[in-house]
Amino acid sequence: MNIRTIKQKKDIARVIIDEPKTYNSLSTKNLKDLISVFKKLDKDDKVKVIILEGAGKGFSAGHNLKEVRGLKKRDKFQKLFNLCSKLMLQIVEGRKPVIAKVHGAAYAAGCQLVASCDLAYSTNNALFATPGVNIGLFCSTPMVAVSRKINRKPMMKMLLTGEPIKANYAKEIGLINDYFSKSKLNNEVLKVAKKIASKSNLTIKIGKQAFYKQLEMPLKKAYIYTSKMMTLNMMAMDAKEGISAFLEKRKPKWKNK
């Protein structure tokens, strides 16, 4: 299995795409394995945060082009792209926050994977691209995730030219949260993961779900929906505990209920 899971701390899990020889390509097998791993971690009550990374020289080059070239039939292509979309939705709709830890290149569906994660941090020299146009295959599915993180003009430039962008520009347009030297990246990502893990995971679950749902709604509907979610959240024991702890100037003791 090319997908490894490591428990970094008791409540933080690292998912590593470990197939350096294909630049951690998102082959059918790797997509299926990633979906399986994310589903399993989503059900693990001990895990509060997931860090996603690639082994070897870079994060992920996207689909395995040797596999793609060998598919031939329409239904085979459809299955592959549907599977890729299923992984992205699993990350977005999952209960746990997912942090992309990126080094080297994140291209095509690899860039889509970064954009699908809730947070993303990279090395100074990381590169991001939707280069499908260079091989006659427009990055239509990757653009779904990326265009929901960055504005239209930079998105269209990436799609139409296929040119990679550097980490500093990726941060500027909102594709990643920040970038660090290679020696600092792991510690910085862990610092963020630990901070999130210290919160009530029930609250995080409610909030993550509400965030993505309200984004797709008109303003008025978004307020109606989020008012309901705030009410649901307020009825939880953790909200009552959090407010009491704040007023009593003490550290909250989360029950995740």
ABEGO torsion letter per residue (X at the ends): XABBBBBABAABBBBBBBBAAAGGBBBAAAAAAAAAAAAAAAABAABABBBBBBBEABABAEBBAAAAAAAGBAAAAAAAAAAAAAAAAAAAABABBBBBBBBEBBBEAAAAAAAABABBBBBAABBBBBAAAAAGBBBAAAAAAAAAABBAAAAAAAAAAGBBBBAAAAAAAGABABBBBAAAAAAAAAAAAAAAAABBAAAAAAAAAAAAAAAABBAAAAAAAAAAAAAAAAABAAAAAAAAAAAAGBBBBBAGX
